[in-house]
Each structure stands twice: as structure tokens, then as C-alpha cells.
Amino acid sequence: MDTKKQKKIKVLRIIARLNIGGPAIHAILLTGGIDKNRFETVLVSGVTSKGEGDMFYLAKEKNVNPVIIQELGRNLNIRNDIIAFFKIYKLLNKEKPDIIHTHTAKAGALGRLAGIFYRFFSWNKCILIHTFHGHIFHSYFDNLSTKLFLWTERFLARFTDTIITISKQQYYEIKNVFKVSSKDNIEVIPLGFDLEPYLNSLRKEGNFRKDLKVSDNEILVGIVGRLVPIKNHRLLLEAASQINGDLAGRIKFIIIGDGELKATLVDYAKDLSMENRVIFAGWRKDLYEIYPDLDIVALTSLNEGTPISVIEAMACARPVIASDVGGVKDLIEDGVTGILFRRNNSKELSSAIIRLAQDEILRKKIGDTARNKVREIYSAKRLVRDIENLYENLIREREEK
């Protein structure tokens, strides 16, 4: 596309909240990294829930100034959702975007619905794009709610020009298992991140172990993520309690994150007599300095898209043990770039921890192979380039109609 003759493509990017995690990083990196000579982007965000932690510091670092809608958030609230819908609709009329690109379920529903109304009443043929960073079609809500959400996604898909999935496994689930769209409008664009600080990290060069008063001879098993039901931290504690003998005394478990289940998990660790072996470290921004001090990174989720904690750990050459859910299977080749266990299976998780804890050579081999994989696939530059190409192709197709 000739940028000298073409006006800038205007993108309105909408996300439910900039809480700590992959979707927020993704939205901020796209907004800050996209070519400013070819695109003008407005990032719209809701607010985080208590205990989630936010990533506005990253937005500031990337010179991104989000438009905040106070009524937009993760939780269902009919009054707030209606207000958020009308605020988004008003913003669309003000900004007159060429592309509306939504991220996460709530923003995807309200943003696309507002976009449908905007297209109809303004005669603006703006393009609608939605990215599934994960999905809420199992393990999040009860069956009735899940069916309602699935029906909503199928309805919205009829009006969506492109649906982006972030892994081949997620593409398969969205298209073939849940049949979200009958149209040929689903694409795979893997996530991308600024991985340089992680790729350049050195083994045990940080201060995390020193801060925790953990010796180099002890095995540190870490898990990073929100303390919420879908992340299933309870399983890690169950698996940890199954490790006995001398090895048990050499392993400590670090839970990095915060959320609604913290008090429950602290109590559960005490019930298992694990309080001296489990450390709750809260949220940390300096993860690229923490991962190198870990020996093993775990992921116990019941459902995932493409978990950023796994990508970051792999970039730091840390061996990952993860549940075989969602896009995790696209990230990890079992026994090569990590170890997979069946969802919610504490015995398999425990066995995998023991296996890696007892084999330093295997830990290094898996970690090095994992680092090489993510270096090639998950760069921020590649993500931005893929999205820029998608935007321009969709605009070109619209103009040719």
C-alpha cells in the first residue's frame, strides 16, 4: 500500500482491562509498536478488578495513553455493561475508525455489538476484528452461562470480518469443536512479546534467591499467574504434598501473583503442612530477573490460550511443566521443549517435578531447546508485522468491493 497516497488507517482497539497478563501486553505492544506513518491507533480499556494488578506502567513505557471507560470490566454487570456499550458507541462516532479490533470476551462482545450498530447507523463500512486470547467455553462458568456465551460469540461472528486465534490448537477448537463461525474468516496469528530481556538473562544471576534466602542447592519450582480458579494453583500444592523423602526437603515452591484465592491457597498450604515449603511472593514486575533463579516453572491451568508465563519461562531457558490444555500443546512438545501432564492430574505433575528435580542435565537440555523455539516464533516485531499486513489486506479488500 502506497503510504504517500493513502491516508492513515485508523484503528480503535478495545480490551476489557489492562490487568497483568498476556492480553494486556499484546494490546499495548500492538498499539505502541505499529507503524505510526501508516496507522493511527486509539486504545480503549476498562478497569481492573481488586487484586488483579494492572499494566498501565507498560502502557506508559510504550507511550500509549489509553482511553478509560470506568464501567468496562471483566465481571458481568448489566447496568455497567449498558453504559459501557453506549460510551463505546459514542467513541466510535467521534473517532470514525476504519478498523475496530477487540480483545478478550467482554470487550469483544460490547465492542463488536457497538461496531455493528455504528456500521448500520453511520453507513461506515468499518472492519470488525476480534482476537481470542483464550476462550470461556469450558472451565470458567456453569453450563447455562457457557451456552449463552457460545451463542453470543456465534451471533457476533456473523458480523466479524476476521477472527484471530493465537495458536493452531485454539483455531481447531474455535472452528471445529465450538463451531463459532461457519464463515472462512478465522486466522492464526501467534502472540508476540518483547523477549530480549528474557533471552539475554543469565542463570541464577538475579537477587530473587538471595531475597528469599534460598541456596543454590535447593530446587525452586515457580508458578506465575493470577490466583483465580481457572489457574488451578491448588493442584500444584497437591502435587507438592506428594513429594516425600530427602527430595522434599530440597524443593521450595514459589507462587508469584495475587488474586481472589490467595487467602484460600495460604490456608490450603497450611492444611497440607506445606507452609514452610511454599512462598507467596505477590506480583512482581521484574520477571526477567526472577525466572533465571527458578529451576522449574509450572502451569496448572484448566484452560489457556497461549500463556505468556510459559513463553517468558522458555525464553529464559527454564524447563516448563504444564497441563495439556488449549494452546499449551502448540508451545510445548512433550519431553523436548517441556513436559506435559493431563489436566488436573496431580500425580502426573508430581512425577514430572521429581523427574526434573533429579536431573539437572535434562533441565538444561529442555530449557535450551525451549529458548530456541520461542526466539524464532514469538517476537513482538513479527506480531506487529503480521497485524499490519492483516489490516492493510482487509482495507484493500474493502476498497475493491
N, C-alpha and C positions, 0 to 999 in steps of 0.2 A: 504494500500500500504506500503510495507516494505521500509522505508526510508534509511536503511543501504545498500540495494542492488540497489535502484533506484537513478538515477541522479536527480538533482533538475528539477522541471518543470519550464520552462522559460515562463513568461507572458509579453507580450507587451500590456500595457493598454493605450488607446488613448482617449483623451477628447478634445473638441474644444477649451475650455478655462477654467481657474480656477477662474471664476467670483464668487462673493458671491452668495451662494445658495446651494441647496441640491446635485446636480450632482457633483460639485467640492468636497464637503465634503465627499461624497460617495467614489469617486475615490481616494482621499487622504487617507481616513481611511482604505480602502482595501489595498492600496499599502504599507502603513506603518504597518498595523496590521496583514498581512498574515504571516504564519509561515515561517521564513527565512531558516529553516532547510530543508524545503520541496519545497519551491518556490523561484524563483528569478524574481523580477518584475521590469520592466522599465516603468515609467510613462511618456507619451508624451503629451504635451499640446500646444495649440496655445496661442494667446494673447487676453486680454480683450479689449472691446470697451471703449471709453471715457465715464466716469461717472458710469461705472458698479461697480467698486471696485473689488479687487482681494483677493484671499485666499492663496497667497504664504506664508503668515505668518503661516498659519496652516500647510502647507507642511513642513516648516522649523521646527515647533514644533514636527512633527511626523518623522523627519529625512528623509524626502522624497525630492529628488533632481530631479525635472522634466527635461526632455529634451524639450527645447522650439523650436517650429517651428514658426517663425515670420509671415509667410504667412497664417497660420491656424487661423481662427477666425469664429465668428458666421455668419457674413454677406456674401452674395454671391458676389464673385469677381473672374471672370473666370481666369484671369492671376494668381492671388494668389493661387486659388484652384488647378490649374495645377501644380504650383511649389510645393505646399504642398503635393500633391499626389506623386510626384517624390521623395521628401525628405522622406516621409513615406516609400516608396518602397525601397529606398536606406538603410534606417534604418533597415528594415526587413531583407535585405540581410546581413547586418552587425551583427545583434543580433541573427538571426535564432531562433525565438521563437517557442515554442510548441503550444502556445495559443495566439491569437490576440483577445483582448477584448475591444470593442469600447463602448463609452458612448456619448450620445447626437447626434442629427441628422447629423450635418456636419461631425463630426469625424466618425460617423457610416457609412456614405456614402464613404468618401475618404479612411478611414482606411480599410473597408471591400473590396473596389474595389482594393486597393493596395494589400491586402491579397490574393484576387483571382488571380491576376497576379503573385504574389510571389509563390503561390502554383503551378501554371501552369508551370512557367519557372524554378523553382528550384527543382521541384519534392518533395518539403517538404509538408507532409500531415498535416500542422498545422491546428489547430482548430479555427474556427471563432465564436465568441460570440458577441452579441450586446445587450445592455441594453436600453430599452425605459424608460427614466426618466419622460417623458410626451410624447406627440406626437403633430405633427404640422398639423394634418389633419382637424382641423377646428379652426377658430378664429385667425389664425396667418396671412394667406396670401389670395390673391384673388383665385377664383375658379380654374383658369387655372394653377396657380402655385401649388395649393394644389393637383390637379390631377397629375401633373408631379412628385411631391414628393412622392405621394402614389404609382405611377407606379415604381419609383426608389426603394422604400422600398420592393415592391413585387418582383422585379428582384433580389435584393440583398438577400432576404430571401431564395431564392433557393439555395444559396451557404453558408448559415449561419447554423452552426451546432446547436446552441441554441440561441433562442431569449428570453431574460429575461424581464418580465413585473414586475412592483413593487407593483401591487395591483390586486385583483380579478376583479375589475371593468375595469381596464386597459387591463387585459387579455381578458375579454369579448369583449371590443372594438377592440383590435388589431386582435383577431382571428375571431370574428363573424360579427362585424359591418364593419370594413375596410378590412377584409379578406387579411391581409398582407401575411400570409403563409398558404398554403394548406397542408404543412407537419405537423407532430406531433412533432414540435420542439420548442414549446412555453412553458415556465415555469413561475411560480410566485415565486419571492424571494423578500419579503418586504425589504424596506430600513432599515438601522441600523445606530445609531449615538451614540456618547459618551454623554449620557444623565445625567450622575451623577451630574454635576454642576447644572442642571435644576431640577432634582429630589430632590436635597438637599436644594434648595432655600427656603427661608422663606418669608412669606407675608410682603410686604412693609418694607423690611429690607435694600433696596438699597438707593442710593442717587439720583435716577432719579427724583423723585417728588421734592426733595429739589432743585435740579438744575433748574427745570422748575418753581419753586415757586408755586407748586400746593399743596393744603392742602389735608389731608387725607379724608376730607368730600366730595371732588369733585370726580366725576366718570371719570376715564381715559379710553378711548377707543383707542386701538392702532392697527396699521396695519404695517406689516413688509414685505418689498419686493422691487424689482426693480421698478422704476417709468416708466413703459413701458405700451403700450396699453393693452397687454394680462392680466395684473394685475388689470386693471379696477378701479383704485383709484377714478376716477370721481364719481363712484356710491356711494362710502362712503360719499363724500361731498354732493351729492344729498340727501342721506338718512339723513345726519346730519341736513341739512337745513329744513327738515320736522318735526324736533322735536321742539316743542314750549313750552311756559309757563315757570313755575318755573324750571322744569327739564332741560330745555335747558341751563339755566344759571349754572347748576351744572355739565354739561358734557363738557369735552375737548377731542379733537381728536388729536392723535399723529401719524404722518406719518414718519416711520423710513425707510430710504432708499434713493436712489438717482437714477437719470437716465434722459433720454431724455425729459420726460414730466414734469420735476419739474417746470419750469417757467410757463407752461400752467396750471398746477394744482394750483400754487400760485395765478395766475390771476383768475382762476375759483372760488377759495375760496373768493376772494375779490368781484367778481360779485355776489356771494350769500350772501354777508355781513357776511362771516364766518371767516374773518381774525383774529378776537380776540378769536375764539374758536378752531382754527386749528393750530397746531405747526408742522413745518417741521424740523425733528431732524437730517436728514442726516444718513449716515451709522454709525452703532455702532458695535463694536466687543464684547462688554460686555453684550450680550443679556440676559444671565442667571441672570444678576443683574437688567435688565430692565423689563422683563416680570412680576416679582413679584410685581412691582409697578403699573402694569396695572390692571384694574378691568375687562375689556373685551378685547378680541382680535378678530379682524375681518379679513376675507379673502373674496375678492370680484371678484376673477379671473373668466375669461371667459372659461378657460381651465386649467387643472392641472394634474400632475401625482400624486405624494404624496407630498404635500407641507411641507417642513421642518419647516416653521414658525408655522404651526398648531401643529406639533409633539412637538416642543420646548415649545409652549404655554401650551399644555396639560400636558407635563412633569412638568411644573411649577404650575400645578393645576389652570390654568386660563381657564375660560369658553370661548369657541370659537363660533363665529357666522360665518358661511361660506356658500358660494354658492355651490349648489349640483352638482358639475362638477367633471368628472374624478374620481380619486382615493379618493377624499374627502369623498365620501359616504362609503368607506371602513373604513375610520378613525373615522367618526362621526356617531353615532346613534342618530337620531334627538330626542332632549329632554332628552337624557340620558348622552351622552358624549360631547354634544354640541348642537347647533341649526343650522339647515339648512334652506336656503331660495332659491327660484328659481333664476336661473342665470339672472343677470341684472334687478332684481326686487327691486327697491329702497324702495317701500312701505313695503315689507316684511322685508327687512333689518332694516328699521327704527323701525318697530313694535317690532322686536326681540331685538334691542338695548334698547328700552323703557322697555320691559318686564324684561330684566336682570338688567337694571339700578335701577329698582324699587324693586328688590327682592334679597337682599343680601344672604338670605338662599339658594335660588336656584342657585346663582352664585357659592357658596361654594360646594353645592352638586354636580353640574355638573363638577366643577373643580377637585374635589377629585376623582370622578369616572373616569374622563379622565386620570388623572395621573396614576391610577392603570392599565388602559388599555395599555398605551404606555410603561410602565415599563416592562410589560411582553413580548411585541412583537417587539419593535424597538431598541434593544440593538446592539451595534457595535460587540460584541462578537458573537451574533447569526448570524449576517450578514456575518462576516468573516468565521465562521464555515460552513455556507451554501455554500458559494462560493468555499471554499477549497474542500468540498465534490463534488461539481459540476465539478470542474477542474479535480479531480482525477478520477471520474467516466468516464468523456469524454476521458481522456488519456487511461484508461483501455480498454474502448470500441474500441478505435483506434488501440491499440496494439493487440487486439483479432481478428481483421479483417484480 
